[in-house]
Amino acid sequence: MPPTDASTDAGTESAASGADCADTLDLRLPDELIALLADSDGRADTADDDLLDGVGGWGPVTTSAGVFQLVPVRLARDLPMISRWMNDPAVAAFWELAGPEDVTAAHLRTQLDGDGRSVPCLGVLDGMPMSYWEIYRADLDPLARHYPSRPHDTGIHLLIGGVVDRGRGLGTSLLRDVADLVLHHRPSCARVVAEPDLRNTPSVSAFLSAGFRFSAELELPDKRAALMVRDRALRAVL
């Protein structure tokens, strides 16, 4: 799956009516941020019952791009935004989830209703949801039939939600940060892996720049992929 990226939306409006009237500034929060702030119970997602050491409880980290956090997806809250991202032609070419919201909903429900081996998340940067991630147990995934997997291998899928953030290195930076998050919170995991489509040159390049190494070409049922690996033992030098 490819790295892509997100947009912000803020409207400003001012008006003056006479010498004694001050300008009025009307600020509207982005819809994505409103949705996150509107959680009725105000509690953080913890996802303690997943098979990935509680992705939702990993908390925010300070990165070179800002304060970043993985927030497990809630279907009712997040489906419209994720579906909109999936309908971006640059994303749809590789994720193949374009179409009505039901298409994306079915993809998300497979993970949300599963046994916790895959956790779909929003990537929230400085309070703004701007990317979609899947953190998954690669050793328990069908992918494991196509490469010599090791216990607790952890996989990453990423897309960045809007055009404004693409092509400026943000995907590379966040891939490195999230891979390091996995290795920090999952001491049993020795490797973080990914399998971007070989045709998706920007994605493969981003993984390489993020400290992943190219391990092999894989013939998967739906694509020819590059197996990318970030090793715990090598992360200090890559």
Summary of the structure (lengths in Angstrom):
residues: 238
radius of gyration: 19.1
end to end distance: 22.0
largest distance: 74.8
contacts: 732
relative contact order: 0.16
helix: 34%
strand: 24%
